[in-house]
Amino acid sequence: MPLRVNNNIAAINSKRQLNANNRMLGQKLERLASGLRINRAADDAAGLSIREGMRAEISGLKVNVSNAEQATNLIQVAEGSLNEVNAILVRMRELAVQSSSSTVTDQNRESIQAEFSQLTQEIDRIAQATSYNSQTLLTGFGNTVNDGSSTAVSTSNATGVTDVRISGAESGTYTFVDDDASDGEVTLGNGTATQTIRLATQLDGSDVATGSQVVANFDRLGVQVTLAGASVDGATGAYSDGDLDGTTIQVDSGTGGSFQVGPTDSAFNRIEVNVGDMTATGSKLNLSSAGVASISDARSSITTIDLAITEVAAERGNLGAFQNRLSFTIAYTENEIENIQASEASISDADVAAEVTQFTRAQILSQASTAMLAQANVIPQNALALLQ
């Protein structure tokens, strides 16, 4: 090896190795201090891109869990109030039965009617007062079915429709196409979306079987229609294939009722909850004409109150179904968070054992490089021996 003074190649090489070892040492120190393998894009550009996308998704999913929990609380508030409404209706039925007997006089009925009227007003007060975060829940929450404008419901004596429930249905008019009385199919559409379902397997010939009911579930539209057969309690008519043709369901737009339980702006990431008008004078309970001032009024009120109790029970059942659905949503989302977090960790987190090993190696090499640089700097001094 030539002896040179102007360029100490050994020292330059030692310095280059020292710089490389120090950079490695600094990187390992940073990873061990932060616990992350990726601290900047230069560490792993593709990994950084994937990690940030996962972090955004995880953040959204955590909010989704919170949304679902709060939605459950909202529904519990509504269902709790309906429990008290049910208790009031049971008391009103007691008063109606009491007033229906000739053992009480019309003067006695005046006192009974006074309590009956107060209870009716209390149902209205509860409906108006039941709220969550300043949103009233029992006077129509979310999109609701307008029974009066829905000819499929208002002509139930001809169609056999006993109930219409919606979940995520957009507001507007939905029209039935049921013009073939022998195909066992029913079509429902709102001008934008249409769905045809086959009822033939549920029908007895072309009719709903006597004493039974079938459910026509237009799931893509978010509409569920219950059709009755003959001799079904509470039904004024029975359905035969073709009866629904040209009839409509009117869905009115309401406030609230849409819960975001997924990370993206997609319909399947939202759960739509609707609560009908549960006031005493509303179309569901329909207690505006109920009274117990006379024996005839009291007797007719028994049936009216029975129907109101059925409506309240059905609404509570619907809310209970939503609560159960939300509980499964929470469990699924928490599981998804766990697994996506594990994936993000495998990309982003530092392997401490490996990093400590590499850190120790870099530390030893850095110290060795420093020592060798010192030795390399001594080599040119050998040229002085030739000058003596």
Stockholm file with secondary structure:
# STOCKHOLM 1.0

chainA/1-388         MPLRVNNNIAAINSKRQLNANNRMLGQKLERLASGLRINRAADDAAGLSIREGMRAEISGLKVNVSNAEQATNLIQVAEGSLNEVNAILVRMRELAVQSSSSTVTDQNRESIQAEFSQLTQEIDRIAQATSYNSQTLLTGFGNTVNDGSSTAVSTSNATGVTDVRISGAESGTYTFVDDDASDGEVTLGNGTATQTIRLATQLDGSDVATGSQVVANFDRLGVQVTLAGASVDGATGAYSDGDLDGTTIQVDSGTGGSFQVGPTDSAFNRIEVNVGDMTATGSKLNLSSAGVASISDARSSITTIDLAITEVAAERGNLGAFQNRLSFTIAYTENEIENIQASEASISDADVAAEVTQFTRAQILSQASTAMLAQANVIPQNALALLQ
#=GR chainA/1-388 SS CCCCSSCCHHHHHHHHHHHHHHHHHHHHHHHHHHCBSCSSGGGCHHHHHHHHHHHHHHHHHHHHHHHHHHHHHHHHHHHHHHHHHHHHHHHHHHHHHHHTSTTSCHHHHHHHHHHHHHHHHHHHHHHHHCEETTEECSEEESSEECTTTCHHHHTHHHHCEEEEEESSCCSEEEEEECCCTTSCEEEEECSSCEEEEECGGGSBTTBCCTTCEEEEEETTTTEEEEEECTTCTTCSCCCBTTTTTTCEEEEECCSCCEEECSSSSSGGGEEECCEEECSTTSTTTCCTTCCCSSHHHHHHHHHHHHHHHHHHHHHHHHHHHHHHHHHHHHHHHHHHHHHHHHHHHHHHBCCHHHHHHHHHHHHHHHHHHHHHHHHHHHGGGGHHHHHC
#=GC SS_cons         CCCCSSCCHHHHHHHHHHHHHHHHHHHHHHHHHHCBSCSSGGGCHHHHHHHHHHHHHHHHHHHHHHHHHHHHHHHHHHHHHHHHHHHHHHHHHHHHHHHTSTTSCHHHHHHHHHHHHHHHHHHHHHHHHCEETTEECSEEESSEECTTTCHHHHTHHHHCEEEEEESSCCSEEEEEECCCTTSCEEEEECSSCEEEEECGGGSBTTBCCTTCEEEEEETTTTEEEEEECTTCTTCSCCCBTTTTTTCEEEEECCSCCEEECSSSSSGGGEEECCEEECSTTSTTTCCTTCCCSSHHHHHHHHHHHHHHHHHHHHHHHHHHHHHHHHHHHHHHHHHHHHHHHHHHHHHHBCCHHHHHHHHHHHHHHHHHHHHHHHHHHHGGGGHHHHHC
//
